[in-house]
Amino acid sequence: MATVHSALTDLLDPLGDCMTPEVAKKVVQLRASADANSRMQLLAGKSAAGTLTDEEREEYEACVSAGTFIAILQAKARRMLGQTLSSTVGPPRSTTFA
């Protein structure tokens, strides 16, 4: 059975494939605001304590889904930037350890 993570990864493959290096850099730098982080911490704490209201549960689940979406997109952007860097710089040099 497919997980939400694997389903999102599959859905985002085409989007990751059309990212330019400039867009990828911006995607990698995306961060939630301090207010959004504070709200997520509050909701996470209430979720762990089992005290979320139905409305808060919906909000928390939506935020978790959005976070997963963004994390997958950022991973694709990092991979694309790494491929772009390696294709312009050449293969990595081997390192010898004594």
BELHU-V550476 format. One record per residue. RES is the residue in one small letter. PHI is phi in radians with two decimals (none if undefined). D_CENTER is the distance of its C-alpha to the mean C-alpha in Angstrom with 2 decimals. Layout:
# BELHU-V550476
RES	PHI	D_CENTER
RES	PHI	D_CENTER
This chain:
# BELHU-V550476
m	none	21.85
a	-1.31	18.34
t	-1.55	15.64
v	-1.03	13.23
h	-1.06	10.42
s	-1.20	12.81
a	-1.15	13.94
l	-1.12	10.70
t	-1.03	10.24
d	-1.09	13.85
l	-1.18	13.69
l	-1.55	11.10
d	-0.92	13.14
p	-1.09	15.62
l	-1.16	13.36
g	-1.10	11.87
d	-1.20	15.55
c	-1.79	16.84
m	-1.33	14.72
t	-1.51	17.09
p	-1.01	16.66
e	-1.14	17.07
v	-1.15	14.36
a	-1.02	11.93
k	-1.08	13.01
k	-1.18	12.46
v	-1.12	8.89
v	-1.07	8.27
q	-1.49	10.46
l	-1.03	9.03
r	-2.46	9.91
a	-1.27	11.37
s	-1.21	15.15
a	-1.07	17.41
d	-1.10	18.81
a	-1.12	15.61
n	-1.09	14.86
s	-1.08	18.52
r	-1.12	18.50
m	-1.11	15.65
q	-1.11	17.64
l	-1.10	20.74
l	-1.14	19.51
a	-1.10	18.11
g	-1.12	21.53
k	-1.17	23.40
s	-1.13	21.55
a	-1.10	22.49
a	-1.47	25.98
g	1.30	26.26
t	-2.01	27.27
l	-1.22	24.82
t	-1.35	26.72
d	-1.04	25.90
e	-1.14	24.54
e	-1.15	22.35
r	-1.10	21.09
e	-1.07	20.13
e	-1.08	18.37
y	-1.11	16.53
e	-1.11	15.53
a	-1.13	14.36
c	-1.16	12.22
v	-1.11	10.73
s	-1.10	10.19
a	-1.10	8.69
g	-1.09	6.23
t	-1.12	5.53
f	-0.98	5.76
i	-1.15	3.64
a	-1.08	0.59
i	-1.16	3.97
l	-1.09	5.17
q	-1.14	4.53
a	-1.10	5.97
k	-1.12	8.45
a	-1.14	9.27
r	-1.10	10.00
r	-1.08	11.99
m	-1.11	13.78
l	-1.13	14.66
g	-1.13	15.95
q	-1.18	17.99
t	-1.13	19.31
l	-1.12	20.32
s	-1.19	21.99
s	-1.34	23.80
t	-1.63	25.23
v	-1.67	26.09
g	1.82	27.35
p	-1.19	26.98
p	-1.13	26.33
r	-1.37	29.56
s	-1.38	30.62
t	-2.05	31.25
t	-1.83	34.29
f	-1.82	34.47
a	-1.49	37.92
